[in-house]
């Protein structure tokens, strides 16, 4: 469904993505992991068209999507740090996005309920806490029933209840056949949620495959240790 | 096209709630009211207003425009994740910023004018004043957008914007004076004419003065313009150049916006 071919991207002198090719498996949760600055967000932003790669192709249902925009109607995205026009209320933001997407909000009431966002709906964005803004952002990512859901550190900044409910929702979406891409620094969360792992170090893919296989290959019992072992340069794959 | 209007609609509702636009409107309302009240002739009042407009509108438009782009950065990112093309967003943002500013200026001047009822010279000079102010708002907002998109760093972008304004509004006059004084023995008219083409504020002034044919207020560049092009051609040339001053930065800004990484 989503395929990246030989993607390269530099910001100034600093090369962030080095010849990245990958294929996101439909109907699965793929977690992109890696140290800070390894290019996780840049990959996500390239898929969304926020960042334009220097080289390579991005295919969405076998069609190149660079400089295109209509394909985004099938994508719901929750960024790392969300921000909205300060003067609008939460409801107005929802309506605005619904208006731009020309799509009806779907199952939004339930989302607002499980994230406990009800009391905030008529407040202006300016007055919301960071966590509540994240919840608004999570709602936007999920409420238009998109085929692909991209979540950049979805649970960072959420309270435990909201975080647990959101994770439950993510798994539900996967079971409903959605393709999900997420990033996180919480290994327990990745172990709990993801089917596939994409491991990046300094803009290169060092592992692309199932979570099970990764743990087995590394000979470690836990994902956290497996990842730690991979970051160690002594580690050999053969 | 529909998408542009959607963006504009949200930007408008946002702008109408912002205290800035109301403050800007009140500023011109009070100014216009005072000027038309205290000057007996509409022409004189308009002239005084013009002198303020030539300084204030470029300054406010360029600072407001740059800040607006920086402050909208997260919002731009959010909207760009939706099925919307960058061109529509850019047009929407631009119009959503420039039009409320321009309209609050026009409304302030006109309401002040109507309430004082001072219309000895008719409404024409007021119309030309507002057209000029409107044009300056569009021009300096497009320069502001270009600046803010080119500089990712807010402090540097804002610094650059203020510097551009300072160059065009203040230092430019000194430069003209310097050149004419130092090279007074040489035929430098064409050079001065060339320099005046690169300053939208001076073009706006020339456009205004030529329309009234007040030679005492033309200044050196205005007089040259008049001599070189004649009054009616001079008006056309200055208006045409102002349109270029709007279109070129606007298109350059759009091009950078299309290439920009968020």
Interface residues (C-beta under 8 A of the other chain):
Chain A: X11 X45 X48 X49 X50 X51 X52 X69 X70 X71 X72 X73 X75 X77 X79 X81 X82 X83 X84 X85 X87 X88 X96 X97 X99 X100 X101 X140
Chain B: X3 X6 X7 X10 X13 X14 X17 X18 X72 X74 X75 X77 X78 X79 X80 X81 X82 X83 X84 X85 X86 X259 X261 X262
